[in-house]
Amino acid sequence: MTDSSEMPELPLPSWPFKKKNELSARLHKQVFGRWVGEKIDQEIIVIVFDDLCRELEFTSKRSKAAVSDTLAQYLGRKNDEELNRLLCMQFSWNIEQIKKGHALCKFTCVTEFRWLPFQIGAIEADCRFGKDVAKLSLLCFGGFAAGYVTLKVVPWNFLRFFAYQLGFNRRWVYEEESKHLLNLRFAGLIEPSDVADLRFHRYHMTTAMKKHNVKFIHERARDAWEEARLR
């Protein structure tokens, strides 16, 4: 674990979520989405290559080489929903890297502290060292790791504390139901690591994340109230 005194005071980035989400949706519609469920073969790669270069306006030799090298990594893989999401998000968030001629490879380490945005995708029960714990699946939805999922294991009682950090309050009380935390967002300060893991201990929220969380919490509280009223 990294000592908190060693962590730099990095400001939260201003991530262009709306712009990137729109681009990711466009890539799903125009490039990758029609191949969901298909095994990626050479013919599909050629078609996807042409579509990507057109949609993202890659015209230089180095950018086209980077696209080709990126796609080649997935030859023989089934383009399921998870891979489709990864490809759409990776190309949406890392256009500049492609333009510089760098293929979008699975990262093998993290070289510096940086903030990344996460969304809680699932929470499952697990057991570690004889203790019951909660295993959080966190989707990174921005930055160099956009589209990748990381796991974080925490004690169950941490979820209650975490819930109030993410937007629950005395009006919208956390009822110890982990499903109510799904889709909530926050930013984690990723720590340098020599393995392909997005490790963090410090977290925060941008104004947009706070608004997103409040909206979800309010809607769920309203739905729960309506359900109780109709019983």
Residue pairs with C-beta under 8 A, 6 or more apart in sequence:
1 201
2 191
2 199
2 201
4 201
4 202
7 113
7 189
7 191
7 202
8 113
10 113
10 114
10 115
10 189
12 115
12 187
12 204
12 206
13 115
13 143
14 206
15 117
15 142
15 143
15 206
17 117
17 141
17 142
17 208
20 89
20 92
20 93
20 142
20 146
23 92
24 88
24 89
24 92
25 88
26 55
27 52
27 55
27 87
27 88
27 91
27 92
28 84
28 88
30 51
30 55
31 48
31 51
31 52
31 55
31 88
32 48
32 79
32 84
32 87
32 88
33 84
35 44
35 48
35 79
35 84
36 79
36 80
36 81
36 84
37 78
37 79
37 80
38 44
38 78
38 79
39 76
39 77
39 78
39 79
40 74
40 75
40 76
40 77
40 78
40 79
41 75
41 76
42 75
44 79
45 71
45 72
45 74
45 75
48 71
49 64
49 67
49 68
49 71
52 58
52 67
52 71
52 91
53 59
53 63
53 64
53 67
56 91
56 95
56 98
58 64
58 67
58 98
58 99
60 99
60 101
62 99
62 100
62 101
63 98
63 99
63 101
65 101
66 97
66 98
66 99
66 100
66 101
66 102
66 103
66 104
67 98
69 103
70 90
70 91
70 98
70 103
70 104
70 105
73 103
73 105
73 106
74 83
74 87
77 83
79 87
82 149
85 147
86 147
86 148
87 147
88 147
89 141
89 146
89 147
90 104
90 146
90 147
91 98
91 104
92 146
93 142
93 143
93 144
93 146
93 147
94 104
94 144
94 146
97 104
97 144
98 104
106 196
107 144
107 145
107 196
108 195
108 196
109 192
109 193
109 194
109 195
109 196
110 190
110 191
110 192
110 193
110 197
110 198
110 199
111 192
112 192
113 189
113 190
113 191
113 192
114 143
114 189
114 190
115 143
115 187
115 188
115 189
115 190
115 204
116 140
116 142
116 143
116 145
116 187
116 188
116 190
116 198
116 200
117 140
117 141
117 142
117 143
117 185
117 186
117 187
117 206
117 209
118 138
118 139
118 140
118 141
118 150
118 185
118 186
118 187
118 188
119 138
119 139
119 141
119 183
119 184
119 185
120 136
120 137
120 138
120 181
120 182
120 183
120 184
120 185
121 137
121 138
121 139
121 149
121 182
121 183
122 136
122 137
122 182
123 134
123 135
123 136
123 137
123 159
123 178
123 179
123 181
123 182
124 134
124 135
124 137
125 132
125 133
125 134
125 135
126 132
126 133
126 134
126 135
126 153
127 133
128 153
131 155
132 156
133 153
133 154
133 155
133 156
134 153
134 154
134 155
134 156
134 158
134 159
134 178
135 151
135 152
135 153
136 151
136 152
136 153
136 154
137 149
137 150
137 151
138 149
138 150
138 151
138 152
138 188
138 198
139 147
139 148
139 149
140 146
140 147
140 148
140 149
140 150
140 198
141 147
141 185
145 198
148 198
150 197
150 198
154 162
159 176
159 178
159 181
160 174
160 176
162 181
163 174
163 180
163 181
164 174
165 186
165 203
166 181
166 184
166 185
166 186
166 205
166 213
167 184
167 210
167 213
167 214
167 216
167 217
168 174
168 217
172 217
172 218
172 221
174 180
175 224
180 217
180 220
183 216
184 212
184 213
184 216
184 217
185 205
185 209
185 212
185 213
186 203
186 204
186 205
186 209
187 203
187 204
187 205
187 206
187 209
188 198
188 200
188 202
188 203
189 200
189 201
189 202
189 203
189 204
190 198
190 199
190 200
191 199
191 200
191 201
193 199
205 213
